Amino acid sequence: MTLDGTYDPGAMLAERDPLPPTSSAPFISRGTDDVDHPPVVAFVTVPMACGASPVAVCTGTLIDPRIVLTAAHCVAYLTPGEAEMVVGRDIRALDARHIGIARTLRHPDWVSPSHDVALVQLTEALEIAPLALVDPGDTSWLPGKLVTLVGYGRDDHGQTGTRRSGTARVSEMLAEHFRVRPEPSLSCAGDSGGPALADVDGAWKIVGVASYGDPNCNQGATYARVDIELTGFIAHGLERLREPHAPAPSRSASPNQCELGCTADADCPTAWQCVEGRCGLQGRPPGRLTGQCSSDADCAGGFCAAADGCSCYQPCSSDEGEDRGCATTPDAPAHASAFAFVLFLAVVCLRIRVSRARSIRENHRVAR
């Protein structure tokens, strides 16, 4: 929110780096380290470089043993393998538990900031009691009531990744959102998707999902209302994500990855992208894994990637994957007739292409 109360698309509450530019994130300023809300989990990016620390980009709340409630803008631009959930007070702690993401489901009518809610299905169930949702239409926590905000966003020292909580007061009720002002705490960068909890008839329930706020995170923040989404998106989403679902098989990188073409990300190893007809790690030019490493110094011009343990990632050279040897040349023998020379080139090209096609099919069979 800007100071005049208008929507500022640059003030979403999700940590922007390294995700695409769609939001910024909220943190719990003037809050305290939280020990009371284990169902609140961190949404982190999977490090690309071996040994790099995870980054908390959003927050979510367990509402079912395998399902997390978060903000739609937190999942809108993620690809498989790019993010995971971390359970624990600090994402860097040795006892923090890293859980994979099986599926994401965002509100079908989401257009930022409207309907900024989503559900995330985990790859395994957690033995943590989920937090309860406010009842449909329950507005007993209307303006003037205190709510507890929880999240992994930046603290007062600019650090992220530690679960914190604090109190704010509901200041305004809107059709799809409600606004809070700090008392003394407020959500900001990294707290997107995190819950606002209210004491409803003696029980703490989720009443809101962190969506956006003022850029400096000191005036106010806006939360998507849970009570209006319950009987529609949330109820139907829970039913859908509770159904049996076979996860997509993991796709491993081939030693000859640079020679394998692609037309879509699904043709590439898991968490890689199809870039100009060849596969590459997220945000990197096409390449291949060439062996184990412990640092970039082991990789001779590449970098030590957090893939298959720690493996050197080498960009493909510009001529790899291209058909070679099929262009005419000015040095053609003068004594050969034009027809015979062209026929000779055609036969050579056909043999090269048949050999390459056979090799590619075999490599695809091994990689899958």
C-alpha positions in Angstrom: 0.0 0.0 0.0 1.1 3.5 -0.7 0.5 6.1 2.1 -2.6 7.4 0.4 -4.2 3.9 0.6 -4.0 3.0 -3.1 -2.7 -0.4 -4.2 1.0 -0.5 -5.0 1.9 -3.5 -7.2 5.6 -3.1 -6.1 4.7 -3.8 -2.5 3.6 -7.4 -2.5 4.7 -9.3 0.5 7.0 -12.0 -1.0 10.8 -12.0 -1.1 11.6 -11.2 -4.7 15.0 -12.7 -5.2 15.4 -15.2 -6.7 11.9 -15.6 -8.0 10.6 -13.6 -11.0 9.4 -10.0 -10.4 5.8 -10.4 -9.3 5.9 -9.4 -5.6 8.0 -8.3 -2.7 7.8 -9.8 0.7 6.6 -9.1 4.2 8.5 -9.7 7.4 7.4 -9.5 11.1 9.0 -6.3 12.2 9.2 -5.5 15.9 8.2 -9.1 16.6 9.8 -12.0 18.5 11.2 -15.4 17.6 8.2 -17.7 17.5 7.9 -21.1 19.3 4.1 -21.4 19.4 3.2 -22.0 15.8 4.9 -25.2 14.3 2.2 -25.5 11.6 3.6 -22.2 10.0 6.3 -23.3 7.5 8.8 -21.5 5.2 8.6 -21.5 1.4 12.2 -21.6 0.3 14.0 -21.7 -3.0 16.2 -24.8 -3.6 19.8 -23.5 -3.9 21.3 -23.9 -7.4 25.0 -23.7 -6.3 26.4 -26.4 -4.1 26.7 -25.3 -0.5 24.5 -22.2 -1.0 22.0 -21.4 1.8 18.3 -21.6 1.1 16.3 -18.4 0.8 12.9 -17.9 2.5 10.7 -16.3 -0.1 7.3 -16.8 1.4 5.4 -18.4 4.3 2.6 -20.9 4.5 0.4 -22.6 7.1 -0.4 -26.3 7.4 -4.2 -26.8 7.2 -4.1 -30.5 6.5 -1.3 -33.0 7.1 -0.1 -32.6 3.5 -1.6 -29.3 2.4 -0.3 -25.7 3.1 -2.3 -22.5 2.6 -0.3 -19.6 1.2 -0.6 -16.7 -1.3 -1.3 -17.2 -5.0 1.6 -14.9 -5.9 4.0 -17.1 -4.1 3.4 -20.1 -6.4 2.4 -18.4 -9.6 5.8 -18.6 -11.3 7.5 -21.6 -9.8 8.6 -24.7 -11.7 9.0 -28.2 -10.2 12.1 -28.6 -8.2 12.6 -24.8 -7.8 11.2 -24.6 -4.2 10.4 -26.7 -1.2 8.9 -26.3 2.3 11.0 -26.1 5.4 9.5 -27.0 8.8 11.2 -25.6 11.9 12.0 -22.3 13.6 15.0 -21.6 11.4 15.5 -22.7 7.8 19.3 -23.0 8.4 19.1 -25.1 11.6 20.4 -28.7 11.4 17.1 -30.0 12.6 15.0 -28.1 10.0 13.0 -30.6 7.9 13.0 -30.1 4.1 9.8 -31.3 2.4 9.2 -31.5 -1.4 6.3 -29.9 -3.2 4.1 -32.3 -5.1 1.5 -29.9 -6.6 0.4 -26.3 -6.3 -3.1 -24.9 -6.8 -3.9 -21.2 -6.9 -7.3 -19.5 -7.0 -8.6 -19.6 -10.6 -9.7 -16.0 -10.4 -6.4 -14.7 -9.0 -5.4 -11.4 -10.6 -3.1 -9.6 -8.2 -4.1 -8.6 -5.6 -7.6 -10.2 -5.9 -8.1 -13.8 -4.6 -4.5 -14.0 -3.5 -4.7 -17.5 -2.0 -3.3 -20.8 -3.0 -2.8 -24.4 -1.7 0.4 -26.5 -1.8 0.4 -30.2 -1.6 3.5 -31.7 0.1 5.3 -34.9 -1.0 4.7 -36.3 2.5 2.4 -35.8 5.4 3.6 -34.0 8.5 2.9 -35.2 12.1 2.0 -31.6 13.1 -1.5 -30.6 14.1 -2.8 -28.2 11.4 -4.2 -24.8 12.3 -7.9 -24.3 12.1 -9.6 -22.0 9.6 -12.2 -19.4 10.6 -15.8 -20.4 9.9 -17.4 -19.1 6.7 -18.9 -15.7 7.2 -17.5 -15.3 10.7 -16.6 -11.7 11.1 -16.4 -11.6 14.9 -12.7 -10.4 14.4 -13.8 -7.3 12.6 -12.0 -3.9 12.9 -10.5 -3.1 16.2 -9.5 -6.6 17.1 -5.9 -7.8 17.6 -4.5 -10.5 15.4 -1.2 -12.4 15.6 1.0 -12.3 12.5 3.5 -15.1 11.8 6.2 -15.5 9.1 9.8 -16.1 8.1 10.4 -12.7 6.5 13.0 -10.1 7.2 13.5 -9.1 10.8 14.6 -5.7 12.2 18.2 -6.6 11.2 17.3 -7.5 7.6 17.6 -11.2 8.1 15.2 -13.8 6.8 14.5 -17.5 7.5 13.6 -17.4 11.2 10.0 -17.8 12.2 8.7 -14.7 14.1 5.4 -13.5 15.4 3.9 -10.3 16.6 0.6 -8.5 17.0 -1.3 -6.0 14.8 -4.7 -4.5 14.9 -7.4 -4.9 12.2 -8.0 -1.4 10.9 -10.3 -1.8 7.9 -12.5 -4.5 6.4 -12.8 -4.8 2.6 -14.8 -7.1 0.3 -11.8 -9.5 -0.2 -9.2 -8.2 2.2 -8.7 -6.6 5.5 -6.0 -4.2 6.6 -3.9 -4.2 9.7 -1.8 -1.5 11.4 1.2 -2.3 13.6 0.7 -2.8 17.3 3.6 -3.0 17.5 4.4 -5.6 14.7 3.8 -5.8 11.0 4.4 -8.3 8.2 6.9 -7.5 5.4 9.4 -9.1 3.0 9.2 -12.9 3.1 6.0 -13.2 5.1 3.7 -13.4 2.0 1.3 -16.2 2.4 1.7 -16.3 6.2 -1.3 -16.3 8.5 -3.1 -13.7 10.5 -4.5 -15.5 13.5 -7.5 -14.3 15.6 -8.9 -15.6 18.9 -12.4 -16.7 17.8 -14.5 -17.9 20.7 -11.4 -19.0 22.7 -9.7 -20.8 19.7 -7.0 -19.4 17.5 -7.9 -19.6 13.8 -6.5 -18.4 10.5 -8.5 -15.4 9.3 -6.1 -14.0 6.7 -3.2 -14.7 4.3 -0.5 -12.0 3.9 -0.8 -10.4 0.5 0.7 -6.9 0.2 1.6 -3.8 2.2 3.4 -0.4 2.1 6.9 -0.6 0.7 8.6 0.3 4.0 6.6 -2.1 6.0 5.8 0.4 8.8 2.3 1.8 7.9 0.1 -1.2 7.3 -0.3 -4.5 5.5 -3.3 -6.2 3.7 -4.4 -9.7 4.1 -6.7 -11.9 1.9 -9.8 -12.8 3.8 -10.1 -16.6 4.5 -13.8 -16.5 5.5 -14.9 -15.6 2.0 -12.7 -18.3 0.3 -13.7 -21.2 2.5 -16.8 -22.7 0.8 -15.4 -22.1 -2.7 -11.7 -22.4 -3.6 -10.3 -23.7 -0.3 -13.0 -26.4 0.2 -12.8 -27.6 -3.5 -9.0 -27.3 -3.5 -8.7 -29.5 -0.3 -11.0 -32.1 -1.8 -8.9 -32.1 -5.1 -5.5 -32.3 -3.4 -6.6 -35.1 -1.0 -7.3 -37.4 -4.0 -4.7 -40.0 -4.9 -2.1 -38.5 -7.2 0.8 -40.1 -8.9 3.8 -37.7 -8.9 5.6 -37.2 -12.2 8.7 -39.4 -12.4 12.0 -37.8 -11.7 14.0 -37.2 -14.9 17.8 -37.5 -14.5 20.4 -35.7 -16.5 22.3 -37.6 -19.2 26.1 -37.4 -19.7 25.3 -36.4 -23.3 22.7 -33.8 -22.3 24.1 -31.2 -24.7 23.4 -33.5 -27.7 19.8 -34.1 -26.7 17.2 -31.7 -28.1 14.1 -30.4 -26.4 10.9 -28.7 -27.3 9.5 -28.2 -23.7 10.7 -28.3 -20.1 9.2 -31.8 -19.8 11.8 -33.0 -22.2 14.6 -31.9 -19.8 15.8 -33.3 -16.5 13.7 -32.4 -13.5 14.1 -28.7 -12.5 15.9 -27.9 -15.8 14.5 -25.7 -18.6 14.3 -26.0 -22.3 16.3 -23.0 -23.7 16.5 -22.6 -27.5 16.2 -26.3 -28.1 18.5 -27.6 -25.4 18.2 -28.2 -21.7 19.8 -26.0 -19.0 19.6 -25.5 -15.2 17.1 -22.8 -14.1 18.5 -19.4 -15.2 21.6 -20.9 -16.9 22.5 -21.5 -20.5 22.2 -25.0 -21.8 24.7 -27.4 -20.3 25.6 -30.8 -18.8 26.8 -32.3 -15.6 30.4 -33.6 -15.9 31.4 -35.0 -12.5 31.5 -34.5 -8.8 32.9 -31.3 -7.2 33.3 -29.5 -3.9 33.7 -26.0 -5.2 33.7 -24.0 -8.5 37.5 -24.3 -8.6 36.9 -28.0 -9.5 34.9 -27.2 -12.6 37.2 -25.5 -15.1 35.0 -22.7 -16.4 31.7 -24.1 -15.1 30.3 -24.0 -11.6 29.6 -26.5 -8.8 25.9 -27.1 -8.9 23.6 -28.6 -6.3 22.5 -31.3 -8.6 23.1 -35.1 -8.2 24.9 -34.2 -5.0 27.4 -31.6 -6.1 28.3 -31.8 -9.8 30.2 -29.6 -12.2 27.9 -27.8 -14.6 29.5 -27.0 -18.0 27.8 -24.9 -20.6 27.4 -26.5 -23.9 29.7 -25.2 -26.6 28.1 -23.3 -29.5 28.4 -26.2 -32.0 27.2 -29.0 -29.8 23.8 -30.4 -30.8 24.0 -29.0 -34.3 24.2 -31.0 -37.5 27.7 -30.6 -39.0 29.3 -31.8 -42.2 26.3 -31.2 -44.5 27.1 -27.8 -46.0 28.5 -27.5 -49.5 32.0 -26.2 -49.8 33.9 -24.1 -52.4 36.6 -26.7 -52.5 34.5 -29.3 -54.2 36.6 -31.5 -56.6 36.5 -30.0 -60.1 36.4 -33.4 -61.8 33.2 -34.5 -60.1 29.9 -33.8 -61.8 27.5 -31.5 -59.8 25.0 -34.3 -59.6 27.4 -36.9 -58.3 28.8 -34.5 -55.7 25.3 -33.5 -54.4 24.3 -37.2 -54.2 27.5 -37.9 -52.3 26.7 -35.1 -49.8 23.1 -36.4 -49.4 24.3 -39.9 -48.6 26.8 -38.6 -46.0 24.2 -36.3 -44.4 21.7 -39.1 -44.2 24.1 -41.4 -42.5 25.1 -38.7 -40.0 21.5 -37.9 -39.2 20.5 -41.6 -38.9 23.4 -42.1 -36.5 22.5 -39.1 -34.4 18.8 -40.0 -34.3 19.8 -43.5 -33.1 22.1 -42.0 -30.5 19.5 -39.5 -29.3 16.8 -42.2 -29.0 19.2 -44.4 -27.0 20.2 -41.5 -24.7 16.5 -40.6 -24.1 15.8 -44.2 -23.2 18.6 -44.2 -20.7 17.8 -40.8 -19.2 14.2 -41.7 -18.5 
